[in-house]
């Protein structure tokens, strides 16, 4: 598995260095040739998986990649595009320097957080141990306040 991960990482970093960003489409396209170091990281049997599944695999791989920026480890974060939910990925340290990309990434994080909070509320509404559920709910509310304070 490490060999596959290293191959995918190499391709993702090369795509970023070449284009300044990475998309799931660009990773799938770069991994398609059998000689690509990332090829083994994807399911190419169309009877098992189609293109959309490979895009999902690409998104998962991109989020796992570690890149070195200014001698520090960094990871890629998804930056949605308003007209196109696919968006692209850039290192976190780069995104936080762009107010527009940071705002869009933070907005997406808020959407995901709110969905998780809703799922928690729904699941634990009938939880027998109300004390534990209340504690977790309080923690989530504090986390939400912290998240809201990050808005530019």
C-alpha positions in Angstrom: 0.0 0.0 0.0 2.9 2.4 0.7 4.2 2.0 -2.8 0.7 2.9 -4.2 0.4 5.9 -1.8 3.8 7.1 -2.7 3.0 6.8 -6.4 -0.2 8.8 -6.0 1.5 11.4 -3.8 4.2 11.9 -6.5 1.6 12.4 -9.2 -0.5 14.8 -7.0 2.6 16.9 -6.2 3.6 17.0 -9.8 0.1 18.1 -10.8 0.2 20.9 -8.2 3.6 22.1 -9.2 2.6 22.1 -12.9 -0.9 23.7 -12.5 -0.9 25.4 -9.1 -3.9 23.3 -8.1 -5.2 19.7 -8.4 -8.6 18.4 -9.4 -10.0 14.9 -9.1 -10.4 14.9 -12.9 -6.7 15.8 -13.4 -5.6 13.1 -11.0 -7.7 10.4 -12.7 -6.4 11.5 -16.1 -2.8 11.4 -14.9 -3.3 8.0 -13.3 -5.0 6.4 -16.3 -1.8 5.3 -18.2 -0.7 1.9 -16.9 2.9 3.3 -16.5 1.6 6.1 -14.2 2.9 5.8 -10.6 -0.7 6.4 -9.5 -2.4 3.9 -11.7 -2.6 1.1 -9.1 -4.4 3.5 -6.7 -7.6 3.3 -8.8 -10.1 0.7 -9.8 -10.0 0.5 -13.6 -12.4 -2.4 -14.2 -15.5 -0.6 -15.4 -17.7 -3.6 -14.4 -16.7 -2.9 -10.8 -16.5 0.9 -11.0 -17.1 3.7 -13.4 -15.6 7.2 -13.8 -17.6 8.7 -10.9 -16.2 6.1 -8.5 -12.6 6.9 -9.7 -13.3 10.6 -9.1 -14.3 9.7 -5.6 -11.1 7.7 -5.2 -9.1 10.7 -6.5 -10.7 13.0 -3.9 -9.8 10.6 -1.1 -6.2 10.3 -2.4 -5.8 14.0 -2.7 -6.9 14.6 0.9 -4.3 12.0 2.1 -1.3 13.6 0.3 1.3 15.4 2.3 3.2 18.1 0.5 6.3 20.1 1.7 5.9 23.8 1.5 8.7 26.0 2.9 10.1 23.1 4.8 6.8 22.3 6.5 4.4 19.4 5.9 1.1 20.6 4.4 -2.1 18.9 3.2 -4.5 19.7 0.4 -7.9 21.2 1.1 -10.9 21.4 -1.2 -11.8 24.8 -2.5 -15.3 24.8 -4.1 -16.1 26.9 -7.1 -19.4 28.7 -6.9 -20.7 27.5 -10.4 -19.1 24.1 -10.2 -19.2 22.0 -7.0 -16.2 19.9 -8.2 -13.8 22.7 -7.4 -10.1 22.0 -6.8 -7.5 21.3 -4.2 -4.6 23.4 -2.9 -2.3 23.2 0.1 -3.9 24.7 3.2 -1.1 27.2 3.7 -1.8 28.6 0.2 -5.6 28.7 0.7 -5.5 30.7 4.0 -3.5 33.4 2.2 -6.3 34.0 -0.3 -9.3 35.6 1.3 -11.7 34.3 -1.5 -10.4 30.7 -1.4 -10.3 30.7 2.4 -13.9 32.0 2.5 -15.2 29.3 0.1 -13.3 26.5 1.9 -14.6 27.8 5.3 -18.2 28.0 3.9 -17.9 24.3 2.7 -16.6 23.3 6.2 -19.6 25.1 7.8 -22.0 23.1 5.6 -20.3 19.9 6.5 -20.2 20.8 10.2 -23.9 21.7 10.2 -24.8 18.4 8.5 -22.8 16.5 11.2 -24.5 18.5 13.9 -27.9 17.8 12.4 -27.1 14.0 12.2 -25.9 14.1 15.8 -29.1 15.8 17.0 -31.2 13.4 15.1 -29.4 10.3 16.3 -29.1 11.3 19.9 -32.5 12.9 20.3 -33.7 9.6 21.7 -30.4 8.6 23.3 -31.1 7.1 26.8 -28.1 8.8 28.5 -29.3 12.4 28.2 -26.3 13.6 30.2 -23.8 12.3 27.7 -25.8 13.5 24.7 -26.1 17.0 26.3 -22.3 17.1 26.9 -21.5 16.2 23.4 -24.1 18.7 22.1 -22.5 21.4 24.2 -19.1 20.5 22.8 -20.4 20.7 19.3 -22.0 24.1 20.0 -18.6 25.4 21.3 -16.9 24.0 18.2 -19.5 25.8 16.0 -18.8 29.1 17.8 -15.1 28.6 17.2 -15.8 27.9 13.5 -18.0 30.9 13.2 -15.2 33.1 14.7 -12.9 32.1 11.8 -15.0 33.8 9.2 -13.1 36.6 7.5 
